[in-house]
Amino acid sequence: MADKVINVVCICGSLRKASYNRMVMNALPGLAPAGMSIKEAPSFADFSLYNVDTQEASGVPPAVQKLVDAIRAADGVIFSTPEYNFSIPGGLKNAIDWVSRVPNQPFAGKPVAIQSATNGPLGGGRMQYDLRRSMIFLDALTFGRPEIFIGNVSTRIDAKTGQITDQQTVEFIRQQLAAFAKFIERYGGKQ
Ligand SMILES: Cc1cc2nc3c(=O)[nH]c(=O)nc-3n(C[C@H](O)[C@H](O)[C@H](O)COP(=O)(O)O)c2cc1C
């Protein structure tokens, strides 16, 4: 895979306009290793609440299909997401539930990395293990370490400029992306 560009899509778990996780996501292309391209995945903001009846009556909505297609086409997926009430934000979980119900769901065999930023001191650690659990059920290849937990995020990212001001955080993200690229080269492309 040496000359091939690694295409990664990033799913931001927060719908908030001034989201810190969105700021992290926006910083990723500048921190990615050579040969890795990172783009934002299509939004799940307009997904209806998942209901089997809706899917049976009307099929997979176009917005869901767009996200499914983007995940399927990508070499890897990164989640940049907050923790809500010690777990996965409801909107993001709903999006995963929708995506999981298409035939040949696209997370199977897909390399996935997780990052979280929260205002709490643990940086979303509890959420990450719940998200890993969902990814296990979906047969994703979830990347291990280094993990990215950005705690007390308002002290590490300048909310006005969107810049990550904490250099240790910048360095951890750089290291995770470099290791994720190697992980994709080693294990990806098997779905
Ligand atoms: C519904 C809700 C639940 C939250 N639960 C947690 C939590 O369990 N742990 C935590 O560290 N922060 C929690 N927070 C605070 C978030 O970390 C903080 O709002 C953060 O900025 C959200 O990420 P965002 O800036 O990307 O939207 C919660 C916030 C909301 C709105």
The ligand as a Gaussian input file, in Angstrom:
#p B3LYP/6-31G(d) Opt

LIG

0 1
 C      -26.059000      15.888000      27.630000
 C      -24.639000      16.113000      28.100000
 C      -24.016000      15.169000      28.870000
 C      -22.687000      15.324000      29.264000
 N      -22.077000      14.326000      29.939000
 C      -20.742000      14.400000      30.159000
 C      -20.044000      13.260000      30.676000
 O      -20.587000      12.213000      30.947000
 N      -18.707000      13.372000      30.844000
 C      -18.027000      14.532000      30.542000
 O      -16.809000      14.563000      30.711000
 N      -18.667000      15.614000      30.057000
 C      -20.006000      15.569000      29.842000
 N      -20.666000      16.646000      29.287000
 C      -19.927000      17.888000      29.031000
 C      -19.201000      17.813000      27.689000
 O      -17.939000      17.243000      27.889000
 C      -19.007000      19.200000      27.094000
 O      -20.267000      19.797000      26.895000
 C      -18.240000      19.145000      25.767000
 O      -17.922000      20.447000      25.386000
 C      -19.074000      18.463000      24.696000
 O      -18.323000      18.310000      23.503000
 P      -18.460000      19.317000      22.270000
 O      -17.778000      20.606000      22.676000
 O      -17.727000      18.639000      21.159000
 O      -19.912000      19.532000      21.982000
 C      -21.990000      16.516000      28.911000
 C      -22.639000      17.485000      28.147000
 C      -23.930000      17.289000      27.721000
 C      -24.590000      18.336000      26.843000

